[in-house]
Amino acid sequence: MQQQEHVSEETAKMNEIMGKEGPDIEGQGTPVQDILKAEPEAQKQAPQVMKDSIRTGQGAANAKPSTSRSFSTLTRRRQQDLTTSTHLPSSLDPSMIPTAAQRATYTDSHPPAPPSVQDTKTGHKFPLPSLPLPPTARKDERYDPIVTQLTNLLMRDGKKATAQRNMTTILTHLRTSPAPVYNPTRPLLPGAPPASHLPLHPILYLTLAIDSVAPLLRIRSQRGAAGGGVALQIPVPLGLRQRRRQAFMWILDAAEKRQNRGSGRDMFATRVAEELVGIVEGRSGVWERRAAVHRLGTTSRSNLTYGSRGRR
């Protein structure tokens, strides 16, 4: 069954055929509040706003425009007051405002600063660093120098990624291990931080362990220098990188002799980290190797002038 059209719709079609203006259909209609008044069941599903409107008896037809705002304009008024107050310095004492002569004198005595590198160079993907650069900034190195050197010493068969993973395991073990207990008989470098601070700074932990057992010299054997084919022991001083390299090679040798406490590909790195902790606590055999080299260097110090007195 087809529903008949509304009277207004029929009138609009007739006026359109006859070329007249019909009633405004789009602007007319029954308010929703009036429909809901006749259907109590539909009122239960209606929004709360419509329920309140029906309860107060204000429909869409007799609704009056509200004269109050639902928001505050205090911030906008304050912003306008601040804008006008910046242009009208009437609240200041006139004696505090510099005169034109004083402004000209200040401009002559303080010439404008030249544009900085950050202002002249544009088009960078990332902003340029602030100048001057801090003294601890490393421009040419991504990681700490000792971390880079030890990572290269850990590398085998050119597998740099494996060495980096092992170095990450070592630093993680130092970071998560309990604070070490210093041994008074095995003094570390002067100025060492408290033991409780070392796990918070694993690179400092690593550097302290390496530099504390790094030998100051090495023993070079000169064949035939003592006469009769006997080798002469000559102590040779070492640089910083040479000292760290020798110390870490000793640590690697000691770590290879340790037993695994588990299984996995990170067991060797864990043994190296345990050896570093043992060095700080004075339990590692690397201390004995360092002391032996220094004792031999002390007994051979008379051979330091071998090169100056000539070879036989």
KOLDRENLUM-662003 format. One record per residue (C-alpha): x, y, z; residue in one letter; residue number from 0. Coordinates in pm, 1 decimal. Example, Ala and Ser with C-alpha at 12.3 -4.5 7.8 and 13.67 -1.06 7.14 Angstrom:
2
{rec {1230.0; -450.0; 780.0}; A; 0}
{rec {1367.0; -106.0; 714.0}; S; 1}
***
This chain:
312
{rec {0.0; 0.0; 0.0}; M; 0}
{rec {142.0; 332.8; -109.9}; Q; 1}
{rec {123.1; 610.1; 146.3}; Q; 2}
{rec {-43.2; 928.3; 30.7}; Q; 3}
{rec {156.0; 1242.7; 6.3}; E; 4}
{rec {134.5; 1517.5; 261.1}; H; 5}
{rec {-92.2; 1812.7; 184.4}; V; 6}
{rec {198.7; 2050.3; 160.4}; S; 7}
{rec {382.8; 1820.2; -79.6}; E; 8}
{rec {78.2; 1793.5; -303.7}; E; 9}
{rec {37.1; 2170.7; -299.3}; T; 10}
{rec {400.5; 2220.1; -388.3}; A; 11}
{rec {369.5; 1991.3; -691.2}; K; 12}
{rec {54.1; 2166.6; -815.2}; M; 13}
{rec {216.5; 2508.6; -783.3}; N; 14}
{rec {522.6; 2381.6; -968.4}; E; 15}
{rec {303.9; 2263.4; -1259.3}; I; 16}
{rec {119.2; 2594.0; -1267.9}; M; 17}
{rec {441.5; 2796.6; -1245.7}; G; 18}
{rec {372.3; 2940.5; -902.2}; K; 19}
{rec {579.6; 2942.5; -586.0}; E; 20}
{rec {477.1; 2669.5; -346.3}; G; 21}
{rec {516.9; 2645.3; 27.7}; P; 22}
{rec {863.1; 2604.5; 180.1}; D; 23}
{rec {871.9; 2234.4; 250.9}; I; 24}
{rec {1233.8; 2218.8; 368.2}; E; 25}
{rec {1183.6; 2487.1; 633.0}; G; 26}
{rec {867.1; 2325.1; 768.3}; Q; 27}
{rec {822.0; 2012.3; 970.3}; G; 28}
{rec {703.0; 1878.7; 1300.3}; T; 29}
{rec {949.3; 1937.7; 1589.4}; P; 30}
{rec {1098.4; 1624.8; 1737.1}; V; 31}
{rec {989.4; 1729.3; 2085.4}; Q; 32}
{rec {626.0; 1732.5; 1973.0}; D; 33}
{rec {658.5; 1385.4; 1824.2}; I; 34}
{rec {818.0; 1250.0; 2140.9}; L; 35}
{rec {540.0; 1398.3; 2354.7}; K; 36}
{rec {290.8; 1170.8; 2181.9}; A; 37}
{rec {511.5; 859.7; 2213.1}; E; 38}
{rec {614.4; 785.6; 2574.9}; P; 39}
{rec {808.1; 474.5; 2469.9}; E; 40}
{rec {1028.2; 677.2; 2236.6}; A; 41}
{rec {1101.0; 929.5; 2511.8}; Q; 42}
{rec {1293.8; 664.6; 2703.6}; K; 43}
{rec {1545.9; 632.2; 2418.2}; Q; 44}
{rec {1571.8; 1007.0; 2352.7}; A; 45}
{rec {1879.1; 1208.8; 2456.5}; P; 46}
{rec {1876.3; 1376.3; 2794.8}; Q; 47}
{rec {1868.6; 1721.4; 2634.3}; V; 48}
{rec {1538.3; 1645.2; 2461.1}; M; 49}
{rec {1395.1; 1494.4; 2778.8}; K; 50}
{rec {1477.2; 1814.6; 2967.1}; D; 51}
{rec {1326.5; 2023.1; 2686.9}; S; 52}
{rec {1004.8; 1819.8; 2691.5}; I; 53}
{rec {989.5; 1837.2; 3070.7}; R; 54}
{rec {1017.3; 2218.0; 3072.3}; T; 55}
{rec {765.8; 2244.1; 2788.8}; G; 56}
{rec {996.7; 2423.2; 2546.9}; Q; 57}
{rec {961.7; 2278.9; 2201.3}; G; 58}
{rec {1148.7; 2368.0; 1888.7}; A; 59}
{rec {876.2; 2607.7; 1778.6}; A; 60}
{rec {851.8; 2814.3; 2096.8}; N; 61}
{rec {1218.3; 2783.5; 2200.8}; A; 62}
{rec {1373.9; 3119.6; 2279.7}; K; 63}
{rec {1739.5; 3199.0; 2205.0}; P; 64}
{rec {1958.4; 3186.8; 2510.6}; S; 65}
{rec {2115.0; 3512.6; 2623.4}; T; 66}
{rec {2401.9; 3343.9; 2815.3}; S; 67}
{rec {2717.3; 3176.8; 2680.2}; R; 68}
{rec {2821.1; 2823.9; 2764.5}; S; 69}
{rec {3187.2; 2930.4; 2757.7}; F; 70}
{rec {3397.4; 3203.1; 2912.6}; S; 71}
{rec {3555.9; 3491.6; 2724.2}; T; 72}
{rec {3782.0; 3597.9; 3012.1}; L; 73}
{rec {4098.6; 3475.0; 2840.9}; T; 74}
{rec {4017.0; 3665.4; 2522.3}; R; 75}
{rec {3955.6; 3985.5; 2715.7}; R; 76}
{rec {4282.5; 3944.7; 2906.5}; R; 77}
{rec {4470.9; 3889.0; 2582.0}; Q; 78}
{rec {4326.8; 4211.8; 2442.4}; Q; 79}
{rec {4427.0; 4396.2; 2758.5}; D; 80}
{rec {4783.5; 4266.8; 2732.2}; L; 81}
{rec {4803.6; 4364.4; 2365.5}; T; 82}
{rec {4690.5; 4717.0; 2435.9}; T; 83}
{rec {4914.6; 4751.0; 2741.9}; S; 84}
{rec {5228.0; 4669.3; 2539.0}; T; 85}
{rec {5164.3; 4960.9; 2310.7}; H; 86}
{rec {5073.0; 5201.8; 2588.4}; L; 87}
{rec {5347.3; 5209.2; 2852.3}; P; 88}
{rec {5147.6; 5452.8; 3061.1}; S; 89}
{rec {5190.7; 5247.3; 3377.5}; S; 90}
{rec {5570.6; 5302.0; 3372.4}; L; 91}
{rec {5749.8; 5593.6; 3525.8}; D; 92}
{rec {5850.2; 5838.0; 3246.4}; P; 93}
{rec {6198.6; 5862.7; 3395.3}; S; 94}
{rec {6248.4; 5490.1; 3332.0}; M; 95}
{rec {6186.3; 5519.0; 2956.8}; I; 96}
{rec {6513.6; 5592.0; 2765.7}; P; 97}
{rec {6524.5; 5900.6; 2552.4}; T; 98}
{rec {6612.0; 5909.2; 2183.8}; A; 99}
{rec {6966.2; 6030.3; 2260.8}; A; 100}
{rec {7021.2; 5746.1; 2505.0}; Q; 101}
{rec {6896.8; 5493.0; 2249.0}; R; 102}
{rec {7130.9; 5631.2; 1984.2}; A; 103}
{rec {7427.5; 5617.3; 2223.8}; T; 104}
{rec {7349.3; 5257.4; 2312.8}; Y; 105}
{rec {7319.0; 5159.7; 1946.0}; T; 106}
{rec {7657.1; 5316.3; 1862.1}; D; 107}
{rec {7836.5; 5151.7; 2153.3}; S; 108}
{rec {7680.2; 4807.3; 2089.1}; H; 109}
{rec {7703.8; 4722.0; 1720.0}; P; 110}
{rec {7490.5; 4432.3; 1602.1}; P; 111}
{rec {7651.6; 4091.1; 1634.5}; A; 112}
{rec {7750.8; 3917.5; 1311.7}; P; 113}
{rec {7520.9; 3637.9; 1201.2}; P; 114}
{rec {7615.5; 3300.7; 1343.8}; S; 115}
{rec {7683.1; 2986.9; 1145.9}; V; 116}
{rec {7345.4; 2851.2; 1250.0}; Q; 117}
{rec {7170.5; 3155.3; 1098.3}; D; 118}
{rec {7364.2; 3169.8; 771.8}; T; 119}
{rec {7362.3; 2799.3; 686.8}; K; 120}
{rec {7015.4; 2680.5; 603.1}; T; 121}
{rec {6874.2; 2369.1; 448.7}; G; 122}
{rec {7007.9; 2120.5; 704.8}; H; 123}
{rec {6795.4; 1820.9; 789.7}; K; 124}
{rec {6889.6; 1853.1; 1156.2}; F; 125}
{rec {6976.2; 2177.6; 1336.3}; P; 126}
{rec {7341.4; 2265.7; 1380.5}; L; 127}
{rec {7489.3; 2221.4; 1729.6}; P; 128}
{rec {7518.6; 2517.9; 1958.0}; S; 129}
{rec {7857.9; 2686.1; 1972.4}; L; 130}
{rec {8100.0; 2659.5; 2138.9}; P; 131}
{rec {8106.1; 2281.5; 2141.7}; L; 132}
{rec {8137.1; 2119.0; 2485.5}; P; 133}
{rec {8482.9; 1979.9; 2566.3}; P; 134}
{rec {8341.0; 1627.7; 2603.7}; T; 135}
{rec {8187.1; 1622.0; 2254.7}; A; 136}
{rec {8331.3; 1363.0; 2017.9}; R; 137}
{rec {8294.4; 1466.4; 1658.5}; K; 138}
{rec {8489.7; 1189.0; 1486.6}; D; 139}
{rec {8391.4; 894.6; 1709.6}; E; 140}
{rec {8048.3; 745.4; 1754.1}; R; 141}
{rec {8129.5; 547.2; 2068.4}; Y; 142}
{rec {8370.9; 589.7; 2354.8}; D; 143}
{rec {8732.4; 526.7; 2238.9}; P; 144}
{rec {8788.3; 239.4; 2482.6}; I; 145}
{rec {8461.9; 72.8; 2374.2}; V; 146}
{rec {8566.6; 95.8; 2009.2}; T; 147}
{rec {8913.0; -43.5; 2079.3}; Q; 148}
{rec {8789.9; -335.0; 2288.9}; L; 149}
{rec {8518.9; -415.1; 2033.8}; T; 150}
{rec {8786.7; -448.6; 1765.9}; N; 151}
{rec {8990.0; -674.7; 1995.9}; L; 152}
{rec {8685.3; -894.1; 2051.1}; L; 153}
{rec {8625.5; -927.8; 1677.1}; M; 154}
{rec {8710.8; -1260.2; 1515.5}; R; 155}
{rec {8714.1; -1335.1; 1141.1}; D; 156}
{rec {8594.3; -982.9; 1062.4}; G; 157}
{rec {8254.1; -1031.4; 1231.4}; K; 158}
{rec {8205.6; -681.7; 1369.0}; K; 159}
{rec {7835.4; -729.1; 1447.6}; A; 160}
{rec {7914.3; -1029.5; 1668.1}; T; 161}
{rec {8181.3; -830.7; 1850.8}; A; 162}
{rec {7939.5; -543.0; 1905.1}; Q; 163}
{rec {7679.3; -782.8; 2044.7}; R; 164}
{rec {7938.7; -925.4; 2282.8}; N; 165}
{rec {8038.3; -576.3; 2394.4}; M; 166}
{rec {7672.0; -495.1; 2457.4}; T; 167}
{rec {7644.5; -811.2; 2669.5}; T; 168}
{rec {7952.7; -710.8; 2869.7}; I; 169}
{rec {7820.9; -360.2; 2940.6}; L; 170}
{rec {7477.5; -498.8; 3028.9}; T; 171}
{rec {7632.8; -743.2; 3275.4}; H; 172}
{rec {7832.4; -463.0; 3437.2}; L; 173}
{rec {7518.5; -249.5; 3453.5}; R; 174}
{rec {7298.8; -515.8; 3614.9}; T; 175}
{rec {7555.0; -679.0; 3845.6}; S; 176}
{rec {7569.3; -582.8; 4215.2}; P; 177}
{rec {7811.6; -317.0; 4329.0}; A; 178}
{rec {8164.3; -461.8; 4368.0}; P; 179}
{rec {8357.1; -476.6; 4693.5}; V; 180}
{rec {8695.3; -307.0; 4675.2}; Y; 181}
{rec {9001.3; -499.6; 4792.1}; N; 182}
{rec {9248.6; -283.4; 4987.9}; P; 183}
{rec {9538.3; -504.6; 4876.8}; T; 184}
{rec {9456.9; -440.0; 4509.3}; R; 185}
{rec {9427.2; -61.5; 4485.7}; P; 186}
{rec {9261.7; 75.2; 4174.2}; L; 187}
{rec {9346.7; 397.1; 3996.3}; L; 188}
{rec {9362.4; 707.0; 4215.9}; P; 189}
{rec {9035.2; 896.1; 4223.6}; G; 190}
{rec {8817.8; 588.5; 4167.4}; A; 191}
{rec {8449.7; 657.4; 4243.4}; P; 192}
{rec {8261.9; 473.9; 4518.9}; P; 193}
{rec {8176.1; 114.2; 4438.4}; A; 194}
{rec {7804.0; 188.1; 4442.5}; S; 195}
{rec {7845.6; 432.0; 4149.4}; H; 196}
{rec {8008.6; 186.8; 3909.4}; L; 197}
{rec {7697.8; -10.8; 3800.3}; P; 198}
{rec {7531.5; 319.0; 3712.1}; L; 199}
{rec {7811.2; 397.0; 3463.4}; H; 200}
{rec {7914.2; 73.6; 3285.9}; P; 201}
{rec {8166.2; 246.0; 3056.7}; I; 202}
{rec {8336.6; 398.9; 3360.2}; L; 203}
{rec {8326.4; 53.5; 3520.9}; Y; 204}
{rec {8496.2; -94.9; 3213.5}; L; 205}
{rec {8756.2; 181.6; 3188.7}; T; 206}
{rec {8846.9; 155.6; 3557.0}; L; 207}
{rec {8896.8; -220.6; 3535.0}; A; 208}
{rec {9110.4; -202.2; 3219.5}; I; 209}
{rec {9330.6; 91.0; 3324.3}; D; 210}
{rec {9386.9; -48.4; 3673.9}; S; 211}
{rec {9559.4; -364.6; 3545.4}; V; 212}
{rec {9715.4; -209.3; 3235.6}; A; 213}
{rec {10097.1; -249.8; 3252.8}; P; 214}
{rec {10315.6; 56.3; 3229.4}; L; 215}
{rec {10578.5; -120.6; 3019.9}; L; 216}
{rec {10666.0; -432.9; 2827.3}; R; 217}
{rec {10982.7; -640.4; 2821.6}; I; 218}
{rec {11171.3; -659.5; 2491.8}; R; 219}
{rec {11426.2; -937.2; 2450.5}; S; 220}
{rec {11738.6; -834.0; 2258.3}; Q; 221}
{rec {11910.3; -1147.6; 2133.5}; R; 222}
{rec {12284.1; -1158.2; 2190.7}; G; 223}
{rec {12290.9; -825.0; 2369.8}; A; 224}
{rec {12417.3; -983.5; 2693.9}; A; 225}
{rec {12702.4; -1161.4; 2514.1}; G; 226}
{rec {12743.2; -1524.6; 2426.5}; G; 227}
{rec {12404.2; -1536.8; 2257.0}; G; 228}
{rec {12219.7; -1456.9; 2579.1}; V; 229}
{rec {11915.8; -1231.1; 2534.7}; A; 230}
{rec {11900.1; -904.4; 2722.5}; L; 231}
{rec {11570.6; -797.7; 2884.5}; Q; 232}
{rec {11502.6; -433.1; 2804.7}; I; 233}
{rec {11193.4; -256.8; 2948.9}; P; 234}
{rec {11002.6; -44.0; 2699.3}; V; 235}
{rec {10734.5; 208.2; 2806.6}; P; 236}
{rec {10388.4; 175.2; 2654.7}; L; 237}
{rec {10133.4; 429.4; 2538.6}; G; 238}
{rec {9772.4; 444.8; 2652.9}; L; 239}
{rec {9626.9; 233.8; 2371.3}; R; 240}
{rec {9912.9; -17.4; 2399.4}; Q; 241}
{rec {9859.6; -51.0; 2774.8}; R; 242}
{rec {9485.1; -108.0; 2730.5}; R; 243}
{rec {9543.3; -360.0; 2454.1}; R; 244}
{rec {9784.6; -566.0; 2665.0}; Q; 245}
{rec {9550.8; -557.7; 2964.0}; A; 246}
{rec {9251.3; -669.7; 2758.8}; F; 247}
{rec {9447.8; -952.7; 2597.9}; M; 248}
{rec {9530.3; -1077.4; 2946.8}; W; 249}
{rec {9162.1; -1054.7; 3038.4}; I; 250}
{rec {9061.9; -1253.2; 2729.7}; L; 251}
{rec {9313.8; -1525.1; 2817.2}; D; 252}
{rec {9178.0; -1544.9; 3171.9}; A; 253}
{rec {8817.1; -1551.1; 3047.2}; A; 254}
{rec {8889.3; -1845.1; 2816.8}; E; 255}
{rec {9003.6; -2047.3; 3118.1}; K; 256}
{rec {8680.3; -1981.9; 3307.4}; R; 257}
{rec {8397.4; -2234.8; 3305.7}; Q; 258}
{rec {8059.7; -2153.2; 3157.4}; N; 259}
{rec {7769.5; -2110.5; 3396.7}; R; 260}
{rec {7512.4; -2183.3; 3131.1}; G; 261}
{rec {7469.3; -2219.5; 2756.8}; S; 262}
{rec {7418.6; -1980.7; 2469.2}; G; 263}
{rec {7608.9; -1763.9; 2230.1}; R; 264}
{rec {7672.8; -1492.8; 2492.7}; D; 265}
{rec {7858.9; -1714.0; 2738.2}; M; 266}
{rec {8203.9; -1591.3; 2635.4}; F; 267}
{rec {8099.6; -1228.6; 2677.9}; A; 268}
{rec {7956.2; -1316.8; 3019.3}; T; 269}
{rec {8288.0; -1474.4; 3121.9}; R; 270}
{rec {8473.4; -1159.7; 3013.4}; V; 271}
{rec {8234.2; -944.4; 3217.3}; A; 272}
{rec {8283.1; -1168.7; 3523.4}; E; 273}
{rec {8658.9; -1134.5; 3480.9}; E; 274}
{rec {8624.0; -755.3; 3476.1}; L; 275}
{rec {8423.0; -768.2; 3798.4}; V; 276}
{rec {8691.5; -994.4; 3948.6}; G; 277}
{rec {8959.0; -738.4; 3856.5}; I; 278}
{rec {8777.8; -458.8; 4037.3}; V; 279}
{rec {8728.0; -680.8; 4341.1}; E; 280}
{rec {9094.0; -796.6; 4332.2}; G; 281}
{rec {9014.6; -1165.0; 4264.6}; R; 282}
{rec {9156.2; -1193.7; 3912.1}; S; 283}
{rec {9488.3; -1349.4; 3819.5}; G; 284}
{rec {9558.3; -1060.2; 3583.3}; V; 285}
{rec {9692.1; -866.3; 3881.7}; W; 286}
{rec {9971.4; -1124.5; 3919.8}; E; 287}
{rec {10068.6; -1095.0; 3553.5}; R; 288}
{rec {10087.9; -718.0; 3583.5}; R; 289}
{rec {10297.3; -741.0; 3900.0}; A; 290}
{rec {10533.0; -993.1; 3734.3}; A; 291}
{rec {10594.0; -761.7; 3438.3}; V; 292}
{rec {10663.7; -468.1; 3668.6}; H; 293}
{rec {10903.7; -673.4; 3881.6}; R; 294}
{rec {11093.6; -783.5; 3574.1}; L; 295}
{rec {11103.1; -424.7; 3450.8}; G; 296}
{rec {11241.6; -311.2; 3786.0}; T; 297}
{rec {11523.3; -568.8; 3779.0}; T; 298}
{rec {11602.7; -483.8; 3414.8}; S; 299}
{rec {11604.6; -106.3; 3455.7}; R; 300}
{rec {11983.6; -106.6; 3426.5}; S; 301}
{rec {11945.4; -220.0; 3064.4}; N; 302}
{rec {11766.7; 99.8; 2962.8}; L; 303}
{rec {12098.9; 248.4; 2845.5}; T; 304}
{rec {12169.4; -36.9; 2606.5}; Y; 305}
{rec {12085.5; 167.4; 2300.6}; G; 306}
{rec {12290.5; 470.4; 2411.4}; S; 307}
{rec {12613.2; 276.5; 2484.0}; R; 308}
{rec {12603.1; 94.6; 2150.4}; G; 309}
{rec {12563.9; -263.1; 2047.3}; R; 310}
{rec {12838.4; -522.9; 2080.5}; R; 311}
***
